Amino acid sequence: MPEPASRKDTLFQTESVPEDFVFSERVVEVFDDMLDRSIPFYREVIRSTARLLQASMGPQDHVVDLGCATGTTLLELTRLLPDQELQFVGVDNSSAMLEKARLKSELYSKQDIITFIEEDITRLHRPETGAFLLNYTLQFIRPLLREDFLRRLYADLRPGGLLILAEKTISPDARLNREFIEIYHQFKRERGYSELEIAKKREALENVLIPFSIDENKALLQRVGFTSIATFFQWFNFAAFVAVKAS
Ligand SMILES: C[S@@+](CC[C@H](N)C(=O)[O-])C[C@H]1O[C@@H](n2cnc3c(N)ncnc32)[C@H](O)[C@@H]1O
């Protein structure tokens, strides 16, 4: 689906010392371009998510996207799953992100099946949810809060419900981790980011984006109650997991 034009991400082309990364209005303006050029196989993960939802969701199930940002994932899912009769809910605590998400959903006439809510996802309570999507967002939640947060999501899922989790991860092997990071930087260079932009973005995310390893993420999912857990996508340090609540 062609997206409404997002301004090109030039946030880190400046000479100034970067501050910690925040999802500010400046970020929102360029966010869709940033996602497409910074997250490997971003669209493929959404397509795979659609396949997983198709297999397990029933009519009227609620699919809740936590940290929905500008609504790209939900819009894409409405396009990929037109006959599933699902209700889509996007939650984010950034009003600027949600403003753009609402505009996009109106543009594509999806406002009747997608609802956007401004709320802190760690305080959300939505019992009997069919699926929670948590893409590239858990990594921004303070590590100490992650287990309680996931426990609440597990409790709120209906039996047989899904949690889809996509994250940037860290490899436990230091040498491979360095290589994977370099491969990722190459990916960004190929998409037009300069060395300076890559270095500054990395610095800005340093204290804000705290990645866990694939095993740590899986262990966390297991500790909060999920018994069926699998990685359905991996590209170097980027991974996506599906976890099912027992029926
Ligand atoms: C990297 S973006 C997520 C991208 C989006 N899930 C996607 O795949 O297109 C992280 C989003 O999480 C939101 N966010 C971070 N912490 C949050 C919290 N505690 N409650 C609600 N939203 C949060 C940010 O505002 C931002 O929009």
PDBQT file of the ligand as one rigid body, heavy atoms in Angstrom, charges set to zero:
ROOT
HETATM    1  C1  LIG A 301       9.832   1.845  17.458  1.00  0.00    +0.000 C 
HETATM    2  S1  LIG A 301       8.254   2.444  17.670  1.00  0.00    +0.000 S 
HETATM    3  C2  LIG A 301       7.212   1.089  17.295  1.00  0.00    +0.000 C 
HETATM    4  C3  LIG A 301       6.999   0.829  15.862  1.00  0.00    +0.000 C 
HETATM    5  C4  LIG A 301       5.703   0.109  15.534  1.00  0.00    +0.000 C 
HETATM    6  N1  LIG A 301       5.362  -0.915  16.492  1.00  0.00    +0.000 N 
HETATM    7  C5  LIG A 301       5.809  -0.489  14.151  1.00  0.00    +0.000 C 
HETATM    8  O1  LIG A 301       6.140  -1.681  14.063  1.00  0.00    +0.000 OA
HETATM    9  O2  LIG A 301       5.607   0.251  13.194  1.00  0.00    +0.000 OA
HETATM   10  C6  LIG A 301       7.979   2.493  19.417  1.00  0.00    +0.000 C 
HETATM   11  C7  LIG A 301       6.632   3.136  19.758  1.00  0.00    +0.000 C 
HETATM   12  O3  LIG A 301       6.308   2.812  21.102  1.00  0.00    +0.000 OA
HETATM   13  C8  LIG A 301       5.762   3.932  21.729  1.00  0.00    +0.000 C 
HETATM   14  N2  LIG A 301       5.973   3.739  23.184  1.00  0.00    +0.000 N 
HETATM   15  C9  LIG A 301       7.148   3.611  23.843  1.00  0.00    +0.000 A 
HETATM   16  N3  LIG A 301       6.921   3.394  25.168  1.00  0.00    +0.000 NA
HETATM   17  C10 LIG A 301       5.562   3.385  25.315  1.00  0.00    +0.000 A 
HETATM   18  C11 LIG A 301       4.689   3.209  26.452  1.00  0.00    +0.000 A 
HETATM   19  N4  LIG A 301       5.180   2.985  27.670  1.00  0.00    +0.000 N 
HETATM   20  N5  LIG A 301       3.355   3.255  26.245  1.00  0.00    +0.000 NA
HETATM   21  C12 LIG A 301       2.844   3.472  25.005  1.00  0.00    +0.000 A 
HETATM   22  N6  LIG A 301       3.624   3.635  23.893  1.00  0.00    +0.000 NA
HETATM   23  C13 LIG A 301       4.960   3.593  24.054  1.00  0.00    +0.000 A 
HETATM   24  C14 LIG A 301       6.489   5.121  21.112  1.00  0.00    +0.000 C 
HETATM   25  O4  LIG A 301       5.747   6.325  21.237  1.00  0.00    +0.000 OA
HETATM   26  C15 LIG A 301       6.634   4.674  19.664  1.00  0.00    +0.000 C 
HETATM   27  O5  LIG A 301       5.564   5.110  18.879  1.00  0.00    +0.000 OA
ENDROOT
TORSDOF 0
